[in-house]
Amino acid sequence: MKRTIEGMIEAGEPLIREAIESLRAYHNAQDAGGSVEEIERLRLIAESSFQAVTDYQLYALGHQPLSRH
């Protein structure tokens, strides 16, 4: 794996796309007037998705292990 920003982005692109889609679903539910429970569920999914992107990027740069306990 390339240890450049470009290489890191390429390798993490599926995670980034998933995070963006989850955020989009959250905003769509808000705009559509979804239930409080559904909006909160989608918010947590989006937050978790972006945390996974951050964790992967830190791992790819060698700043932290990928596993959590």
Phi, psi and omega per residue, in radians:
M1 nan 2.372 3.109
K2 -1.255 2.385 3.129
R3 -1.710 0.813 3.055
T4 -2.015 2.864 3.088
I5 -1.026 -0.758 3.138
E6 -1.055 -0.799 3.129
G7 -1.124 -0.679 3.121
M8 -1.123 -0.739 3.137
I9 -1.149 -0.772 3.123
E10 -1.035 -0.789 -3.116
A11 -1.185 -0.586 -3.106
G12 -1.662 0.098 -3.065
E13 -0.974 -0.754 3.108
P14 -1.032 -0.687 3.102
L15 -1.139 -0.717 -3.141
I16 -1.121 -0.770 3.122
R17 -1.069 -0.749 3.129
E18 -1.089 -0.729 3.134
A19 -1.123 -0.741 3.123
I20 -1.121 -0.748 3.125
E21 -1.122 -0.669 3.135
S22 -1.194 -0.640 3.080
L23 -1.173 -0.683 3.100
R24 -1.086 -0.750 3.121
A25 -1.093 -0.693 3.102
Y26 -1.077 -0.849 3.141
H27 -1.152 -0.652 3.097
N28 -1.101 -0.706 3.113
A29 -1.139 -0.690 3.076
Q30 -1.077 -0.837 -3.111
D31 -1.116 -0.577 -3.113
A32 -1.467 -0.054 -3.140
G33 1.287 0.667 3.131
G34 -1.110 2.912 -3.132
S35 -1.141 2.729 3.130
V36 -1.019 -0.716 -3.118
E37 -1.132 -0.763 -3.134
E38 -1.147 -0.752 3.128
I39 -1.106 -0.746 3.121
E40 -1.135 -0.716 3.107
R41 -1.046 -0.805 -3.137
L42 -1.188 -0.589 3.087
R43 -1.111 -0.765 3.135
L44 -1.132 -0.667 3.092
I45 -1.123 -0.783 3.132
A46 -1.097 -0.786 3.137
E47 -1.060 -0.769 3.134
S48 -1.124 -0.688 3.136
S49 -1.109 -0.772 3.125
F50 -1.209 -0.548 3.064
Q51 -1.154 -0.663 3.096
A52 -1.099 -0.687 3.088
V53 -1.086 -0.828 3.141
T54 -1.064 -0.793 3.130
D55 -1.054 -0.769 3.140
Y56 -1.096 -0.781 -3.118
Q57 -1.103 -0.724 3.085
L58 -1.115 -0.708 3.094
Y59 -1.096 -0.799 -3.106
A60 -1.092 -0.535 3.111
L61 -1.491 -0.074 3.107
G62 1.443 0.343 -3.086
H63 -1.600 -0.298 3.141
Q64 -2.817 2.707 3.039
P65 -1.225 2.713 -3.083
L66 -1.393 -0.386 -3.107
S67 -1.554 2.619 3.069
R68 -2.148 2.650 3.110
H69 -2.197 nan nan
